[in-house]
């Protein structure tokens, strides 16, 4: 059985994406193991590229913090994007 369990947290903001890696100790304590952040362009004219910028930032952070395959992080972002698109479509049907 593994001694420690690792948890990864992602904070997606409008201009910055942060990723933190926490480790749970044997006694249940939580310790910050690693943290990193990436800045993304906040120019409204470039809003269409925000998803791809976010995908790249998350993949880079996953690689930098050694939290598994970057592909897993981009799958997370793809799922998040599809949920957002679905929500937008439902909102437009209501209006």
For each residue, the residues with C-beta under 8 A, 3 or more apart:
1:
2: 5
3: 26
4: 23 24 25 26
5: 2 23 24
6: 21 22 23 24 33 67
7: 21 22 23 24 30
8: 19 20 21 22 65 67
9: 19 20 22
10: 17 18 19 58 73 76
11: 16 17 18 19 20
12: 17 54 80
13: 16 17 18
14: 42
15: 39 40 42
16: 11 13 37 38 39 40
17: 10 11 12 13 37 38 40 54 57 58 61
18: 10 11 13 35 36 37 61
19: 8 9 10 11 35 36 37 58 61 62 65 67
20: 8 9 11 32 34 35
21: 6 7 8 32 33 34 35 65 67
22: 6 7 8 9 30 31 32 33
23: 4 5 6 7 30 31 33
24: 4 5 6 7 28 29 30 31
25: 4 28 29 30 31
26: 3 4
27:
28: 24 25
29: 24 25
30: 7 22 23 24 25
31: 22 23 24 25
32: 20 21 22 35
33: 6 21 22 23
34: 20 21 65 66
35: 18 19 20 21 32 65
36: 18 19 61 64 65
37: 16 17 18 19 61
38: 16 17 57 60 61
39: 15 16
40: 15 16 17 50 53 54 57
41: 46 49 50 53
42: 14 15
43: 46 47
44: 47
45:
46: 41 43 49 50
47: 43 44 50
48:
49: 41 46 52 53
50: 40 41 46 47 53 54
51: 54 55 77 81
52: 49 55 56
53: 40 41 49 50 56 57
54: 12 17 40 50 51 57 58 77
55: 51 52 58 59 74 77 78
56: 52 53 59 60
57: 17 38 40 53 54 60 61
58: 10 17 19 54 55 61 62 70 73 74 76 77
59: 55 56 62 63 70 71 73 74
60: 38 56 57 63 64 70
61: 17 18 19 36 37 38 57 58 64 65 73
62: 19 58 59 65 67 68 69 70 72 73
63: 59 60 66 70
64: 36 60 61
65: 8 19 21 34 35 36 61 62
66: 34 63
67: 6 8 19 21 62 73
68: 62 72 73
69: 62 72 73
70: 58 59 60 62 63 73 74
71: 59 74 75
72: 62 68 69 75 76
73: 10 58 59 61 62 67 68 69 70 76 77
74: 55 58 59 70 71 77 78
75: 71 72 78 79
76: 10 58 72 73 79 80
77: 51 54 55 58 73 74 80 81
78: 55 74 75 81 82
79: 75 76 82 83
80: 12 76 77 83 84
81: 51 77 78 84 85
82: 78 79 85 86
83: 79 80 86 87
84: 80 81 87 88
85: 81 82 88 89
86: 82 83 89 90
87: 83 84 90 91
88: 84 85 91 92
89: 85 86 92 93
90: 86 87 93 94
91: 87 88 94 95
92: 88 89 95
93: 89 90
94: 90 91
95: 91 92
